[in-house]
């Protein structure tokens, strides 16, 4: 199950730097590509505002 980034994202980049498979892209809010995400949870642990949840 892939993760998704919610609207509470601050676009700080903390999640992107923790993703081991580069599944996260930059934007107004960051986005996780579900085709690339391996559901490791590293991004969720790295998010300072808990803006990442499982889909």
PDB file of N, CA, C and O in Angstrom:
ATOM      1  N   UNK A   1       0.849  -1.179   0.000  1.00  0.00           N
ATOM      2  CA  UNK A   1       0.000   0.000   0.000  1.00  0.00           C
ATOM      3  C   UNK A   1       0.892   1.239   0.000  1.00  0.00           C
ATOM      4  O   UNK A   1       1.769   1.379   0.853  1.00  0.00           O
ATOM      5  N   UNK A   2       0.673   2.109  -0.930  1.00  0.00           N
ATOM      6  CA  UNK A   2       1.471   3.322  -1.045  1.00  0.00           C
ATOM      7  C   UNK A   2       1.035   4.365  -0.022  1.00  0.00           C
ATOM      8  O   UNK A   2      -0.050   4.274   0.554  1.00  0.00           O
ATOM      9  N   UNK A   3       1.874   5.330   0.189  1.00  0.00           N
ATOM     10  CA  UNK A   3       1.574   6.455   1.064  1.00  0.00           C
ATOM     11  C   UNK A   3       1.160   7.642   0.210  1.00  0.00           C
ATOM     12  O   UNK A   3       1.444   7.687  -0.987  1.00  0.00           O
ATOM     13  N   UNK A   4       0.491   8.598   0.829  1.00  0.00           N
ATOM     14  CA  UNK A   4       0.147   9.841   0.130  1.00  0.00           C
ATOM     15  C   UNK A   4       0.397  11.007   1.062  1.00  0.00           C
ATOM     16  O   UNK A   4       0.358  10.867   2.284  1.00  0.00           O
ATOM     17  N   UNK A   5       0.653  12.161   0.467  1.00  0.00           N
ATOM     18  CA  UNK A   5       0.937  13.370   1.229  1.00  0.00           C
ATOM     19  C   UNK A   5      -0.332  14.218   1.254  1.00  0.00           C
ATOM     20  O   UNK A   5      -0.928  14.479   0.209  1.00  0.00           O
ATOM     21  N   UNK A   6      -0.738  14.643   2.433  1.00  0.00           N
ATOM     22  CA  UNK A   6      -1.980  15.403   2.605  1.00  0.00           C
ATOM     23  C   UNK A   6      -1.742  16.895   2.397  1.00  0.00           C
ATOM     24  O   UNK A   6      -0.609  17.341   2.216  1.00  0.00           O
ATOM     25  N   UNK A   7      -2.832  17.655   2.428  1.00  0.00           N
ATOM     26  CA  UNK A   7      -2.775  19.101   2.224  1.00  0.00           C
ATOM     27  C   UNK A   7      -2.035  19.838   3.343  1.00  0.00           C
ATOM     28  O   UNK A   7      -1.728  21.020   3.197  1.00  0.00           O
ATOM     29  N   UNK A   8      -1.749  19.172   4.440  1.00  0.00           N
ATOM     30  CA  UNK A   8      -1.024  19.835   5.524  1.00  0.00           C
ATOM     31  C   UNK A   8       0.487  19.882   5.267  1.00  0.00           C
ATOM     32  O   UNK A   8       1.247  20.362   6.109  1.00  0.00           O
ATOM     33  N   UNK A   9       0.919  19.385   4.107  1.00  0.00           N
ATOM     34  CA  UNK A   9       2.331  19.416   3.712  1.00  0.00           C
ATOM     35  C   UNK A   9       2.840  20.856   3.658  1.00  0.00           C
ATOM     36  O   UNK A   9       2.188  21.744   3.110  1.00  0.00           O
ATOM     37  N   UNK A  10       4.023  21.060   4.242  1.00  0.00           N
ATOM     38  CA  UNK A  10       4.662  22.375   4.232  1.00  0.00           C
ATOM     39  C   UNK A  10       5.649  22.536   3.085  1.00  0.00           C
ATOM     40  O   UNK A  10       6.253  23.599   2.940  1.00  0.00           O
ATOM     41  N   UNK A  11       5.826  21.506   2.268  1.00  0.00           N
ATOM     42  CA  UNK A  11       6.790  21.487   1.162  1.00  0.00           C
ATOM     43  C   UNK A  11       8.201  21.775   1.650  1.00  0.00           C
ATOM     44  O   UNK A  11       8.947  22.524   1.019  1.00  0.00           O
ATOM     45  N   UNK A  12       8.558  21.175   2.776  1.00  0.00           N
ATOM     46  CA  UNK A  12       9.882  21.413   3.361  1.00  0.00           C
ATOM     47  C   UNK A  12      10.957  20.500   2.770  1.00  0.00           C
ATOM     48  O   UNK A  12      12.146  20.801   2.869  1.00  0.00           O
ATOM     49  N   UNK A  13      10.546  19.388   2.158  1.00  0.00           N
ATOM     50  CA  UNK A  13      11.491  18.477   1.532  1.00  0.00           C
ATOM     51  C   UNK A  13      12.037  17.390   2.435  1.00  0.00           C
ATOM     52  O   UNK A  13      12.824  16.560   1.980  1.00  0.00           O
ATOM     53  N   UNK A  14      11.648  17.370   3.693  1.00  0.00           N
ATOM     54  CA  UNK A  14      12.163  16.358   4.620  1.00  0.00           C
ATOM     55  C   UNK A  14      11.817  14.944   4.151  1.00  0.00           C
ATOM     56  O   UNK A  14      12.644  14.039   4.261  1.00  0.00           O
ATOM     57  N   UNK A  15      10.621  14.748   3.638  1.00  0.00           N
ATOM     58  CA  UNK A  15      10.212  13.418   3.181  1.00  0.00           C
ATOM     59  C   UNK A  15      11.007  12.983   1.954  1.00  0.00           C
ATOM     60  O   UNK A  15      11.411  11.826   1.839  1.00  0.00           O
ATOM     61  N   UNK A  16      11.221  13.909   1.057  1.00  0.00           N
ATOM     62  CA  UNK A  16      11.935  13.588  -0.182  1.00  0.00           C
ATOM     63  C   UNK A  16      13.354  13.108   0.100  1.00  0.00           C
ATOM     64  O   UNK A  16      13.846  12.189  -0.554  1.00  0.00           O
ATOM     65  N   UNK A  17      13.998  13.725   1.062  1.00  0.00           N
ATOM     66  CA  UNK A  17      15.373  13.343   1.365  1.00  0.00           C
ATOM     67  C   UNK A  17      15.470  11.999   2.084  1.00  0.00           C
ATOM     68  O   UNK A  17      16.549  11.409   2.139  1.00  0.00           O
ATOM     69  N   UNK A  18      14.357  11.506   2.635  1.00  0.00           N
ATOM     70  CA  UNK A  18      14.381  10.217   3.332  1.00  0.00           C
ATOM     71  C   UNK A  18      13.929   9.047   2.466  1.00  0.00           C
ATOM     72  O   UNK A  18      14.115   7.894   2.855  1.00  0.00           O
ATOM     73  N   UNK A  19      13.344   9.312   1.309  1.00  0.00           N
ATOM     74  CA  UNK A  19      12.819   8.245   0.451  1.00  0.00           C
ATOM     75  C   UNK A  19      13.953   7.489  -0.241  1.00  0.00           C
ATOM     76  O   UNK A  19      14.712   8.081  -1.008  1.00  0.00           O
ATOM     77  N   UNK A  20      14.076   6.187   0.025  1.00  0.00           N
ATOM     78  CA  UNK A  20      15.178   5.410  -0.554  1.00  0.00           C
ATOM     79  C   UNK A  20      15.012   5.077  -2.034  1.00  0.00           C
ATOM     80  O   UNK A  20      15.970   4.651  -2.678  1.00  0.00           O
ATOM     81  N   UNK A  21      13.801   5.267  -2.588  1.00  0.00           N
ATOM     82  CA  UNK A  21      13.558   4.919  -3.990  1.00  0.00           C
ATOM     83  C   UNK A  21      13.178   6.130  -4.848  1.00  0.00           C
ATOM     84  O   UNK A  21      12.719   5.967  -5.979  1.00  0.00           O
ATOM     85  N   UNK A  22      13.364   7.325  -4.324  1.00  0.00           N
ATOM     86  CA  UNK A  22      13.069   8.569  -5.052  1.00  0.00           C
ATOM     87  C   UNK A  22      11.651   8.600  -5.620  1.00  0.00           C
ATOM     88  O   UNK A  22      11.449   8.948  -6.783  1.00  0.00           O
ATOM     89  N   UNK A  23      10.673   8.235  -4.793  1.00  0.00           N
ATOM     90  CA  UNK A  23       9.280   8.209  -5.222  1.00  0.00           C
ATOM     91  C   UNK A  23       8.570   9.545  -4.999  1.00  0.00           C
ATOM     92  O   UNK A  23       7.403   9.689  -5.363  1.00  0.00           O
ATOM     93  N   UNK A  24       9.262  10.526  -4.403  1.00  0.00           N
ATOM     94  CA  UNK A  24       8.621  11.787  -4.033  1.00  0.00           C
ATOM     95  C   UNK A  24       9.111  12.914  -4.927  1.00  0.00           C
ATOM     96  O   UNK A  24      10.313  13.093  -5.124  1.00  0.00           O
ATOM     97  N   UNK A  25       8.149  13.680  -5.470  1.00  0.00           N
ATOM     98  CA  UNK A  25       8.490  14.809  -6.327  1.00  0.00           C
ATOM     99  C   UNK A  25       8.047  16.115  -5.672  1.00  0.00           C
ATOM    100  O   UNK A  25       7.092  16.156  -4.896  1.00  0.00           O
ATOM    101  N   UNK A  26       8.760  17.155  -6.003  1.00  0.00           N
ATOM    102  CA  UNK A  26       8.547  18.476  -5.429  1.00  0.00           C
ATOM    103  C   UNK A  26       7.378  19.171  -6.114  1.00  0.00           C
ATOM    104  O   UNK A  26       7.103  18.939  -7.292  1.00  0.00           O
ATOM    105  N   UNK A  27       6.694  20.031  -5.356  1.00  0.00           N
ATOM    106  CA  UNK A  27       5.600  20.829  -5.880  1.00  0.00           C
ATOM    107  C   UNK A  27       5.076  21.735  -4.786  1.00  0.00           C
ATOM    108  O   UNK A  27       5.729  21.904  -3.756  1.00  0.00           O
ATOM    109  N   UNK A  28       3.892  22.328  -4.994  1.00  0.00           N
ATOM    110  CA  UNK A  28       3.274  23.142  -3.942  1.00  0.00           C
ATOM    111  C   UNK A  28       3.135  22.309  -2.676  1.00  0.00           C
ATOM    112  O   UNK A  28       3.443  22.763  -1.574  1.00  0.00           O
ATOM    113  N   UNK A  29       2.666  21.082  -2.858  1.00  0.00           N
ATOM    114  CA  UNK A  29       2.813  20.048  -1.845  1.00  0.00           C
ATOM    115  C   UNK A  29       3.518  18.907  -2.559  1.00  0.00           C
ATOM    116  O   UNK A  29       3.336  18.718  -3.761  1.00  0.00           O
ATOM    117  N   UNK A  30       4.302  18.165  -1.845  1.00  0.00           N
ATOM    118  CA  UNK A  30       5.048  17.082  -2.463  1.00  0.00           C
ATOM    119  C   UNK A  30       4.095  15.945  -2.813  1.00  0.00           C
ATOM    120  O   UNK A  30       3.038  15.804  -2.197  1.00  0.00           O
ATOM    121  N   UNK A  31       4.467  15.141  -3.796  1.00  0.00           N
ATOM    122  CA  UNK A  31       3.623  14.032  -4.238  1.00  0.00           C
ATOM    123  C   UNK A  31       4.444  12.747  -4.229  1.00  0.00           C
ATOM    124  O   UNK A  31       5.638  12.758  -4.528  1.00  0.00           O
ATOM    125  N   UNK A  32       3.784  11.631  -3.879  1.00  0.00           N
ATOM    126  CA  UNK A  32       4.408  10.317  -3.876  1.00  0.00           C
ATOM    127  C   UNK A  32       3.856   9.521  -5.048  1.00  0.00           C
ATOM    128  O   UNK A  32       2.641   9.386  -5.192  1.00  0.00           O
ATOM    129  N   UNK A  33       4.736   8.998  -5.882  1.00  0.00           N
ATOM    130  CA  UNK A  33       4.336   8.164  -7.011  1.00  0.00           C
ATOM    131  C   UNK A  33       4.020   6.760  -6.486  1.00  0.00           C
ATOM    132  O   UNK A  33       4.927   6.061  -6.035  1.00  0.00           O
ATOM    133  N   UNK A  34       2.753   6.335  -6.536  1.00  0.00           N
ATOM    134  CA  UNK A  34       2.385   5.028  -5.984  1.00  0.00           C
ATOM    135  C   UNK A  34       3.000   3.861  -6.750  1.00  0.00           C
ATOM    136  O   UNK A  34       3.112   2.760  -6.212  1.00  0.00           O
ATOM    137  N   UNK A  35       3.397   4.088  -7.988  1.00  0.00           N
ATOM    138  CA  UNK A  35       4.032   3.041  -8.789  1.00  0.00           C
ATOM    139  C   UNK A  35       5.477   2.788  -8.350  1.00  0.00           C
ATOM    140  O   UNK A  35       6.029   1.716  -8.601  1.00  0.00           O
ATOM    141  N   UNK A  36       6.081   3.775  -7.699  1.00  0.00           N
ATOM    142  CA  UNK A  36       7.479   3.672  -7.274  1.00  0.00           C
ATOM    143  C   UNK A  36       7.592   3.389  -5.776  1.00  0.00           C
ATOM    144  O   UNK A  36       8.535   2.732  -5.337  1.00  0.00           O
ATOM    145  N   UNK A  37       6.638   3.881  -4.998  1.00  0.00           N
ATOM    146  CA  UNK A  37       6.653   3.731  -3.543  1.00  0.00           C
ATOM    147  C   UNK A  37       6.705   2.256  -3.143  1.00  0.00           C
ATOM    148  O   UNK A  37       5.950   1.434  -3.662  1.00  0.00           O
ATOM    149  N   UNK A  38       7.603   1.935  -2.214  1.00  0.00           N
ATOM    150  CA  UNK A  38       7.745   0.551  -1.733  1.00  0.00           C
ATOM    151  C   UNK A  38       7.155   0.378  -0.331  1.00  0.00           C
ATOM    152  O   UNK A  38       7.361  -0.656   0.305  1.00  0.00           O
ATOM    153  N   UNK A  39       6.424   1.384   0.150  1.00  0.00           N
ATOM    154  CA  UNK A  39       5.712   1.324   1.422  1.00  0.00           C
ATOM    155  C   UNK A  39       6.641   1.066   2.609  1.00  0.00           C
ATOM    156  O   UNK A  39       6.303   0.301   3.513  1.00  0.00           O
ATOM    157  N   UNK A  40       7.807   1.705   2.601  1.00  0.00           N
ATOM    158  CA  UNK A  40       8.760   1.480   3.694  1.00  0.00           C
ATOM    159  C   UNK A  40       8.472   2.366   4.910  1.00  0.00           C
ATOM    160  O   UNK A  40       8.878   2.037   6.025  1.00  0.00           O
ATOM    161  N   UNK A  41       7.766   3.498   4.700  1.00  0.00           N
ATOM    162  CA  UNK A  41       7.430   4.392   5.800  1.00  0.00           C
ATOM    163  C   UNK A  41       8.498   5.400   6.168  1.00  0.00           C
ATOM    164  O   UNK A  41       8.310   6.172   7.108  1.00  0.00           O
ATOM    165  N   UNK A  42       9.615   5.416   5.457  1.00  0.00           N
ATOM    166  CA  UNK A  42      10.691   6.367   5.768  1.00  0.00           C
ATOM    167  C   UNK A  42      10.212   7.810   5.634  1.00  0.00           C
ATOM    168  O   UNK A  42      10.589   8.664   6.437  1.00  0.00           O
ATOM    169  N   UNK A  43       9.400   8.084   4.642  1.00  0.00           N
ATOM    170  CA  UNK A  43       8.898   9.444   4.435  1.00  0.00           C
ATOM    171  C   UNK A  43       8.013   9.882   5.600  1.00  0.00           C
ATOM    172  O   UNK A  43       8.102  11.017   6.069  1.00  0.00           O
ATOM    173  N   UNK A  44       7.167   8.978   6.056  1.00  0.00           N
ATOM    174  CA  UNK A  44       6.265   9.282   7.172  1.00  0.00           C
ATOM    175  C   UNK A  44       7.058   9.601   8.430  1.00  0.00           C
ATOM    176  O   UNK A  44       6.729  10.539   9.156  1.00  0.00           O
ATOM    177  N   UNK A  45       8.088   8.830   8.686  1.00  0.00           N
ATOM    178  CA  UNK A  45       8.929   9.074   9.859  1.00  0.00           C
ATOM    179  C   UNK A  45       9.694  10.386   9.743  1.00  0.00           C
ATOM    180  O   UNK A  45      10.009  11.011  10.755  1.00  0.00           O
ATOM    181  N   UNK A  46       9.995  10.807   8.513  1.00  0.00           N
ATOM    182  CA  UNK A  46      10.765  12.034   8.309  1.00  0.00           C
ATOM    183  C   UNK A  46       9.939  13.308   8.253  1.00  0.00           C
ATOM    184  O   UNK A  46      10.499  14.404   8.265  1.00  0.00           O
ATOM    185  N   UNK A  47       8.633  13.189   8.194  1.00  0.00           N
ATOM    186  CA  UNK A  47       7.768  14.375   8.062  1.00  0.00           C
ATOM    187  C   UNK A  47       7.559  15.066   9.399  1.00  0.00           C
ATOM    188  O   UNK A  47       7.051  14.450  10.336  1.00  0.00           O
ATOM    189  N   UNK A  48       7.947  16.352   9.509  1.00  0.00           N
ATOM    190  CA  UNK A  48       7.828  17.059  10.784  1.00  0.00           C
ATOM    191  C   UNK A  48       6.396  17.453  11.168  1.00  0.00           C
ATOM    192  O   UNK A  48       6.142  17.802  12.321  1.00  0.00           O
ATOM    193  N   UNK A  49       5.451  17.399  10.206  1.00  0.00           N
ATOM    194  CA  UNK A  49       4.072  17.802  10.505  1.00  0.00           C
ATOM    195  C   UNK A  49       3.075  16.657  10.322  1.00  0.00           C
ATOM    196  O   UNK A  49       1.868  16.894  10.276  1.00  0.00           O
ATOM    197  N   UNK A  50       3.564  15.426  10.218  1.00  0.00           N
ATOM    198  CA  UNK A  50       2.716  14.241  10.081  1.00  0.00           C
ATOM    199  C   UNK A  50       1.712  14.380   8.928  1.00  0.00           C
ATOM    200  O   UNK A  50       0.524  14.097   9.086  1.00  0.00           O
ATOM    201  N   UNK A  51       2.213  14.821   7.767  1.00  0.00           N
ATOM    202  CA  UNK A  51       1.358  15.052   6.599  1.00  0.00           C
ATOM    203  C   UNK A  51       1.298  13.856   5.656  1.00  0.00           C
ATOM    204  O   UNK A  51       0.766  13.969   4.552  1.00  0.00           O
ATOM    205  N   UNK A  52       1.838  12.708   6.077  1.00  0.00           N
ATOM    206  CA  UNK A  52       1.861  11.526   5.206  1.00  0.00           C
ATOM    207  C   UNK A  52       1.038  10.414   5.845  1.00  0.00           C
ATOM    208  O   UNK A  52       1.184  10.100   7.026  1.00  0.00           O
ATOM    209  N   UNK A  53       0.167   9.831   5.024  1.00  0.00           N
ATOM    210  CA  UNK A  53      -0.678   8.736   5.515  1.00  0.00           C
ATOM    211  C   UNK A  53      -0.712   7.619   4.485  1.00  0.00           C
ATOM    212  O   UNK A  53      -0.386   7.831   3.317  1.00  0.00           O
ATOM    213  N   UNK A  54      -1.110   6.428   4.922  1.00  0.00           N
ATOM    214  CA  UNK A  54      -1.265   5.308   4.014  1.00  0.00           C
ATOM    215  C   UNK A  54      -2.540   5.466   3.229  1.00  0.00           C
ATOM    216  O   UNK A  54      -3.543   5.957   3.748  1.00  0.00           O
ATOM    217  N   UNK A  55      -2.506   5.051   1.973  1.00  0.00           N
ATOM    218  CA  UNK A  55      -3.709   5.107   1.142  1.00  0.00           C
ATOM    219  C   UNK A  55      -4.558   3.898   1.381  1.00  0.00           C
ATOM    220  O   UNK A  55      -5.619   3.758   0.773  1.00  0.00           O
TER     221      UNK A  55
END
